[in-house]
Amino acid sequence: MRIGELASTTGVSRRLLRYYEDQGLLHPARLANGYREYDDADVTAVRHIRALLTAGLPTAAIAGLLHCVRDEDGRTVPSPCPTMITKLRQERSRITETITRLRTSQQALDSFLATALLQTRPTPAESTPPRSREASAPAGDR
């Protein structure tokens, strides 16, 4: 199958499929005219790549782990592979550290936002609309 058919079958754009190839994740055959030729194994590989990306793994990590996953009951599951557990633990640690940094950033932003909101609230004197001269004049002067 050609790249357009693979894109249609997998729901992944042609551009992204080319990127996967550039990253060493897909290895299509090349025809004499230079066209890429994909097979059913590439459909499965794309499904596995998408599952691993969803798990938060970068393409560099996926390149080393793609051979360690398989299909089971329509799911992508890890196969016994010496590097799989180690790499998954490393990636989980990396994601945990990122989440911690993001939470710290969120707390700092919340603090700045709260302070900014307090400074923009009108004081009670500012929040009372000024009375017109006519309304403030004694009744006999109107």
N, CA, C and O of each residue as an XYZ file, in Angstrom:
568
protein
N       0.851     -1.175      0.000
C       0.000      0.000      0.000
C       0.889      1.228      0.000
O       2.017      1.195      0.491
N       0.375      2.295     -0.548
C       1.106      3.560     -0.614
C       0.823      4.385      0.628
O      -0.017      4.021      1.452
N       1.523      5.488      0.756
C       1.438      6.304      1.966
C       0.021      6.840      2.197
O      -0.429      6.921      3.340
N      -0.674      7.201      1.134
C      -2.041      7.705      1.287
C      -2.974      6.666      1.880
O      -3.817      6.985      2.719
N      -2.824      5.424      1.444
C      -3.656      4.351      1.976
C      -3.307      4.069      3.437
O      -4.194      3.827      4.256
N      -2.017      4.101      3.761
C      -1.608      3.902      5.156
C      -2.167      5.031      6.022
O      -2.648      4.786      7.128
N      -2.104      6.258      5.522
C      -2.646      7.394      6.262
C      -4.145      7.216      6.497
O      -4.642      7.459      7.597
N      -4.844      6.798      5.476
C      -6.287      6.580      5.586
C      -6.611      5.443      6.554
O      -7.535      5.548      7.361
N      -5.854      4.370      6.467
C      -6.089      3.190      7.316
C      -5.810      3.483      8.788
O      -6.539      3.020      9.665
N      -4.763      4.246      9.056
C      -4.337      4.473     10.444
C      -4.869      5.783     11.038
O      -4.850      5.959     12.256
N      -5.336      6.690     10.197
C      -5.784      7.987     10.688
C      -4.634      8.926     11.027
O      -4.818      9.922     11.726
N      -3.447      8.599     10.525
C      -2.250      9.402     10.766
C      -1.882     10.097      9.457
O      -1.889      9.469      8.398
N      -1.564     11.373      9.523
C      -1.276     12.139      8.304
C      -0.038     11.620      7.577
O       0.833     10.991      8.179
N       0.025     11.887      6.298
C       1.200     11.509      5.497
C       2.458     12.153      6.053
O       3.516     11.529      6.126
N       2.322     13.408      6.442
C       3.480     14.132      6.973
C       4.019     13.441      8.235
O       5.231     13.304      8.405
N       3.120     13.012      9.104
C       3.531     12.334     10.324
C       4.140     10.973     10.017
O       5.095     10.562     10.675
N       3.607     10.278      9.042
C       4.184      8.991      8.639
C       5.606      9.181      8.124
O       6.485      8.367      8.409
N       5.835     10.252      7.368
C       7.195     10.541      6.889
C       8.110     10.863      8.065
O       9.277     10.471      8.083
N       7.567     11.582      9.047
C       8.343     11.894     10.250
C       8.726     10.604     10.978
O       9.870     10.449     11.406
N       7.781      9.687     11.120
C       8.087      8.404     11.760
C       9.210      7.690     11.006
O      10.087      7.084     11.621
N       9.181      7.762      9.702
C      10.249      7.151      8.912
C      11.576      7.854      9.186
O      12.600      7.196      9.371
N      11.563      9.194      9.212
C      12.788      9.953      9.499
C      13.356      9.611     10.871
O      14.571      9.643     11.067
N      12.482      9.283     11.819
C      12.900      8.945     13.173
C      13.318      7.479     13.310
O      13.714      7.046     14.392
N      13.230      6.715     12.220
C      13.623      5.314     12.238
C      12.562      4.383     12.806
O      12.863      3.253     13.190
N      11.313      4.859     12.861
C      10.230      4.048     13.416
C       9.536      3.210     12.355
O       9.000      2.145     12.661
N       9.538      3.671     11.129
C       8.965      2.922     10.008
C      10.043      2.709      8.958
O      10.919      3.552      8.763
N       9.962      1.575      8.290
C      10.964      1.226      7.276
C      10.262      0.691      6.029
O      10.334     -0.503      5.737
N       9.579      1.580      5.290
C       8.873      1.098      4.109
C       9.848      0.692      3.001
O      10.972      1.187      2.912
N       9.377     -0.215      2.175
C      10.168     -0.572      0.993
C      10.068      0.594      0.017
O       9.104      1.360      0.044
N      11.067      0.719     -0.838
C      11.045      1.767     -1.866
C      10.938      1.101     -3.225
O      11.700      0.191     -3.553
N       9.987      1.566     -4.001
C       9.816      1.063     -5.359
C      10.841      1.731     -6.269
O      11.504      2.688     -5.868
N      10.969      1.229     -7.484
C      11.940      1.777     -8.440
C      11.699      3.263     -8.700
O      12.639      4.020     -8.939
N      10.437      3.669     -8.652
C      10.115      5.076     -8.892
C      10.273      5.945     -7.635
O       9.991      7.143     -7.671
N      10.722      5.345     -6.529
C      10.956      6.086     -5.297
C       9.773      6.126     -4.345
O       9.895      6.618     -3.223
N       8.639      5.616     -4.778
C       7.458      5.605     -3.910
C       7.684      4.657     -2.739
O       8.368      3.641     -2.856
N       7.093      5.020     -1.616
C       7.140      4.146     -0.444
C       6.072      3.066     -0.599
O       4.976      3.328     -1.094
N       6.403      1.863     -0.174
C       5.448      0.752     -0.203
C       5.346      0.185      1.207
O       6.321     -0.315      1.768
N       4.137      0.275      1.768
C       3.892     -0.192      3.129
C       3.117     -1.495      3.096
O       2.455     -1.814      2.109
N       3.207     -2.252      4.199
C       2.433     -3.494      4.296
C       1.676     -3.520      5.621
O       1.693     -2.540      6.366
N       1.020     -4.622      5.912
C       0.210     -4.731      7.126
C       1.041     -4.563      8.399
O       0.538     -4.078      9.412
N       2.294     -4.958      8.346
C       3.163     -4.791      9.519
C       3.353     -3.308      9.838
O       3.513     -2.939     11.002
N       3.338     -2.463      8.814
C       3.474     -1.025      9.043
C       2.214     -0.449      9.694
O       2.302      0.477     10.499
N       1.056     -0.988      9.352
C      -0.190     -0.569      9.999
C      -0.096     -0.875     11.495
O      -0.437     -0.040     12.333
N       0.364     -2.067     11.813
C       0.529     -2.464     13.210
C       1.569     -1.582     13.892
O       1.369     -1.150     15.027
N       2.666     -1.315     13.212
C       3.726     -0.471     13.792
C       3.190      0.922     14.109
O       3.494      1.475     15.166
N       2.403      1.488     13.212
C       1.838      2.824     13.458
C       0.919      2.789     14.686
O       0.946      3.707     15.506
N       0.125      1.756     14.813
C      -0.753      1.617     15.979
C       0.084      1.549     17.262
O      -0.265      2.170     18.266
N       1.173      0.806     17.226
C       2.056      0.695     18.386
C       2.728      2.036     18.694
O       2.838      2.430     19.855
N       3.170      2.722     17.661
C       3.809      4.032     17.842
C       2.836      4.988     18.518
O       3.207      5.694     19.456
N       1.600      5.012     18.049
C       0.587      5.910     18.616
C       0.319      5.569     20.085
O       0.158      6.465     20.913
N       0.272      4.293     20.401
C       0.028      3.881     21.789
C       1.189      4.320     22.689
O       0.966      4.790     23.804
N       2.403      4.170     22.215
C       3.566      4.561     23.004
C       3.673      6.080     23.140
O       4.087      6.585     24.183
N       3.301      6.800     22.090
C       3.263      8.264     22.185
C       2.223      8.710     23.205
O       2.458      9.638     23.979
N       1.077      8.044     23.200
C       0.020      8.360     24.164
C       0.506      8.134     25.591
O       0.094      8.844     26.509
N       1.367      7.163     25.777
C       1.930      6.882     27.108
C       2.988      7.914     27.499
O       3.516      7.865     28.610
N       3.301      8.843     26.599
C       4.233      9.911     26.916
C       5.666      9.668     26.507
O       6.547     10.458     26.849
N       5.922      8.592     25.779
C       7.290      8.309     25.369
C       7.665      9.147     24.149
O       6.861      9.288     23.227
N       8.861      9.697     24.133
C       9.329     10.422     22.948
C       9.725      9.432     21.849
O       9.975      8.259     22.122
N       9.778      9.908     20.626
C      10.077      9.019     19.503
C      11.447      8.357     19.644
O      11.636      7.229     19.188
N      12.401      9.041     20.270
C      13.726      8.427     20.456
C      13.622      7.181     21.329
O      14.284      6.180     21.054
N      12.810      7.228     22.366
C      12.613      6.058     23.228
C      11.822      4.987     22.496
O      12.102      3.796     22.626
N      10.831      5.420     21.727
C      10.005      4.466     20.984
C      10.854      3.670     20.002
O      10.634      2.474     19.813
N      11.819      4.329     19.382
C      12.686      3.641     18.418
C      13.378      2.444     19.060
O      13.588      1.423     18.405
N      13.732      2.563     20.329
C      14.407      1.464     21.019
C      13.468      0.429     21.613
O      13.896     -0.654     22.013
N      12.168      0.772     21.669
C      11.208     -0.131     22.310
C      10.169     -0.714     21.365
O       9.425     -1.614     21.753
N      10.102     -0.233     20.164
C       9.039     -0.652     19.249
C       9.032     -2.161     19.030
O       7.975     -2.772     18.877
N      10.215     -2.747     19.016
C      10.292     -4.205     18.831
C       9.853     -4.965     20.087
O       9.729     -6.189     20.065
N       9.620     -4.238     21.173
C       9.243     -4.863     22.447
C       7.745     -4.811     22.720
O       7.324     -5.093     23.841
N       6.936     -4.461     21.738
C       5.482     -4.436     21.939
C       4.808     -5.329     20.910
O       5.352     -5.602     19.839
N       3.612     -5.775     21.262
C       2.843     -6.647     20.374
C       1.370     -6.388     20.609
O       0.994     -5.680     21.544
N       0.546     -6.959     19.765
C      -0.901     -6.862     19.918
C      -1.416     -8.035     20.731
O      -0.964     -9.170     20.578
N      -2.375     -7.733     21.604
C      -3.047     -8.782     22.369
C      -4.476     -8.312     22.605
O      -4.707     -7.315     23.290
N      -5.412     -9.023     22.045
C      -6.828     -8.671     22.179
C      -7.095     -7.229     21.769
O      -7.860     -6.524     22.427
N      -6.470     -6.795     20.690
C      -6.688     -5.448     20.185
C      -5.978     -4.348     20.951
O      -6.201     -3.166     20.690
N      -5.126     -4.724     21.890
C      -4.367     -3.753     22.679
C      -2.883     -3.892     22.384
O      -2.407     -4.965     22.014
N      -2.168     -2.804     22.551
C      -0.715     -2.838     22.455
C      -0.182     -3.149     23.836
O      -0.445     -2.418     24.791
N       0.573     -4.240     23.942
C       1.112     -4.672     25.237
C       2.614     -4.917     25.114
O       3.107     -5.250     24.037
N       3.339     -4.750     26.224
C       4.775     -5.016     26.173
C       5.065     -6.508     26.105
O       4.358     -7.326     26.693
N       6.104     -6.833     25.387
C       6.608     -8.208     25.338
C       7.788     -8.297     26.298
O       8.386     -7.280     26.651
N       8.120     -9.507     26.717
C       9.320     -9.624     27.552
C      10.537     -9.136     26.759
O      10.902     -9.704     25.730
N      11.125     -8.110     27.251
C      12.244     -7.482     26.547
C      13.168     -6.918     27.621
O      12.701     -6.208     28.512
N      14.448     -7.210     27.561
C      15.356     -6.805     28.640
C      15.341     -5.307     28.948
O      15.476     -4.918     30.108
N      15.181     -4.479     27.945
C      15.267     -3.033     28.184
C      13.921     -2.376     28.471
O      13.873     -1.220     28.892
N      12.844     -3.094     28.248
C      11.519     -2.485     28.345
C      11.239     -1.905     29.728
O      10.894     -0.729     29.834
N      11.375     -2.687     30.774
C      11.035     -2.214     32.117
C      11.944     -1.064     32.529
O      11.476     -0.074     33.090
N      13.222     -1.187     32.257
C      14.169     -0.123     32.600
C      13.803      1.164     31.889
O      13.768      2.227     32.509
N      13.531      1.084     30.604
C      13.216      2.283     29.820
C      11.883      2.878     30.259
O      11.758      4.099     30.355
N      10.892      2.041     30.527
C       9.599      2.554     30.982
C       9.736      3.250     32.335
O       9.103      4.279     32.570
N      10.553      2.697     33.218
C      10.784      3.342     34.513
C      11.480      4.693     34.339
O      11.138      5.666     35.011
N      12.452      4.742     33.440
C      13.144      6.010     33.174
C      12.171      7.062     32.646
O      12.184      8.212     33.085
N      11.342      6.658     31.714
C      10.383      7.597     31.125
C       9.347      8.031     32.148
O       8.941      9.193     32.155
N       8.914      7.126     33.007
C       7.962      7.473     34.058
C       8.581      8.476     35.018
O       7.922      9.429     35.435
N       9.830      8.269     35.366
C      10.542      9.203     36.240
C      10.657     10.580     35.588
O      10.458     11.605     36.242
N      10.976     10.593     34.306
C      11.079     11.860     33.569
C       9.742     12.596     33.580
O       9.704     13.808     33.796
N       8.662     11.883     33.352
C       7.333     12.492     33.337
C       6.960     12.990     34.735
O       6.381     14.068     34.875
N       7.286     12.216     35.763
C       7.003     12.624     37.143
C       7.737     13.916     37.475
O       7.165     14.814     38.092
N       8.994     14.014     37.072
C       9.772     15.241     37.308
C       9.153     16.421     36.566
O       9.098     17.529     37.099
N       8.693     16.194     35.354
C       8.045     17.255     34.576
C       6.763     17.711     35.257
O       6.494     18.909     35.342
N       5.981     16.771     35.737
C       4.734     17.108     36.438
C       5.049     17.936     37.688
O       4.353     18.909     37.976
N       6.079     17.561     38.420
C       6.469     18.306     39.618
C       6.850     19.736     39.257
O       6.429     20.681     39.924
N       7.650     19.896     38.201
C       8.036     21.247     37.758
C       6.814     22.042     37.325
O       6.703     23.230     37.632
N       5.901     21.398     36.618
C       4.697     22.090     36.161
C       3.810     22.497     37.335
O       3.223     23.578     37.313
N       3.703     21.657     38.350
C       2.907     22.011     39.537
C       3.525     23.210     40.260
O       2.807     24.097     40.720
N       4.846     23.234     40.357
C       5.528     24.369     40.971
C       5.252     25.635     40.169
O       4.974     26.687     40.744
N       5.326     25.537     38.854
C       5.025     26.684     37.996
C       3.574     27.119     38.164
O       3.281     28.313     38.230
N       2.675     26.157     38.232
C       1.257     26.472     38.402
C       1.023     27.201     39.728
O       0.253     28.160     39.773
N       1.671     26.763     40.795
C       1.511     27.414     42.097
C       2.039     28.849     42.050
O       1.422     29.757     42.606
N       3.173     29.051     41.392
C       3.720     30.406     41.271
C       2.779     31.290     40.453
O       2.538     32.444     40.807
N       2.253     30.745     39.368
C       1.301     31.500     38.561
C       0.040     31.832     39.348
O      -0.469     32.950     39.268
N      -0.461     30.873     40.101
C      -1.643     31.109     40.930
C      -1.395     32.250     41.910
O      -2.270     33.089     42.124
N      -0.217     32.282     42.499
C       0.131     33.336     43.445
C       0.172     34.700     42.753
O      -0.377     35.676     43.264
N       0.823     34.765     41.590
C       0.870     36.016     40.832
C      -0.534     36.465     40.431
O      -0.871     37.645     40.531
N      -1.336     35.522     39.981
C      -2.693     35.842     39.555
C      -3.520     36.361     40.727
O      -4.231     37.356     40.591
N      -3.432     35.700     41.864
C      -4.185     36.138     43.045
C      -3.776     37.545     43.457
O      -4.625     38.376     43.779
N      -2.474     37.809     43.446
C      -1.984     39.147     43.801
C      -2.468     40.178     42.792
O      -2.906     41.262     43.178
N      -2.397     39.858     41.522
C      -2.851     40.786     40.480
C      -4.343     41.069     40.608
O      -4.779     42.208     40.438
N      -5.122     40.040     40.905
C      -6.563     40.240     41.059
C      -6.880     41.109     42.266
O      -7.784     41.942     42.210
N      -6.140     40.922     43.363
C      -6.354     41.755     44.546
C      -6.051     43.217     44.244
O      -6.738     44.106     44.746
N      -5.052     43.471     43.448
C      -4.658     44.846     43.129
C      -5.634     45.508     42.169
O      -5.696     46.736     42.110
N      -6.386     44.735     41.427
C      -7.309     45.337     40.456
C      -8.707     45.507     41.024
O      -9.546     46.138     40.382
N      -8.992     44.963     42.214
C     -10.307     45.119     42.828
C     -10.426     46.544     43.362
O      -9.513     47.050     44.016
N     -11.541     47.174     43.082
C     -11.701     48.536     43.602
C     -11.894     48.525     45.118
O     -12.482     47.599     45.678
N     -11.393     49.557     45.759
C     -11.614     49.706     47.191
C     -13.067     50.115     47.404
O     -13.711     50.537     46.444
N     -13.610     50.014     48.603
C     -15.010     50.392     48.814
C     -15.313     51.816     48.356
O     -16.379     52.058     47.790
N     -14.402     52.766     48.586
C     -14.629     54.150     48.156
C     -14.661     54.237     46.634
O     -15.448     54.994     46.065
N     -13.800     53.456     45.978
C     -13.760     53.473     44.512
C     -14.959     52.773     43.912
O     -15.371     53.091     42.797
N     -15.523     51.825     44.636
C     -16.606     51.042     44.070
C     -17.951     51.760     44.156
O     -18.898     51.373     43.471
N     -18.050     52.807     44.992
C     -19.285     53.575     45.075
C     -19.259     54.616     43.969
O     -18.342     55.435     43.905
N     -20.267     54.589     43.092
C     -20.247     55.567     41.994
C     -20.412     56.976     42.540
O     -21.167     57.198     43.488
N     -19.710     57.920     41.945
C     -19.837     59.297     42.424
C     -21.270     59.794     42.200
O     -21.902     59.503     41.185
N     -21.746     60.544     43.174
C     -23.096     61.083     43.037
C     -23.021     62.343     42.192
O     -22.034     63.078     42.217
N     -24.071     62.564     41.459
C     -24.085     63.778     40.633
C     -24.235     64.987     41.545
O     -24.661     64.846     42.691
N     -23.892     66.170     41.056
C     -23.975     67.400     41.849
C     -25.428     67.664     42.257
O     -25.714     68.123     43.363
N     -26.321     67.359     41.334
C     -27.728     67.617     41.593
C     -28.237     66.734     42.725
O     -28.976     67.189     43.599
N     -27.832     65.461     42.700
C     -28.290     64.544     43.721
C     -27.696     64.856     45.077
O     -28.299     64.551     46.106
N     -26.501     65.471     45.090
C     -25.855     65.745     46.366
C     -26.252     67.108     46.939
O     -25.978     67.392     48.105
N     -26.873     67.919     46.156
C     -27.281     69.247     46.651
C     -28.508     69.115     47.527
O     -29.330     68.229     47.292
N     -28.662     69.970     48.534
C     -29.850     69.934     49.371
C     -31.099     70.168     48.530
O     -31.043     70.837     47.499
N     -32.202     69.627     48.964
C     -33.443     69.670     48.190
C     -33.882     71.079     47.864
O     -34.480     71.299     46.811
N     -33.606     72.046     48.732
C     -34.029     73.421     48.479
C     -33.202     74.102     47.415
O     -33.644     75.108     46.861
N     -32.010     73.596     47.103
C     -31.136     74.241     46.126
C     -31.408     73.743     44.704
O     -30.797     74.243     43.760
N     -32.284     72.799     44.532
C     -32.509     72.234     43.201
C     -33.435     73.023     42.396
O     -33.718     72.666     41.253
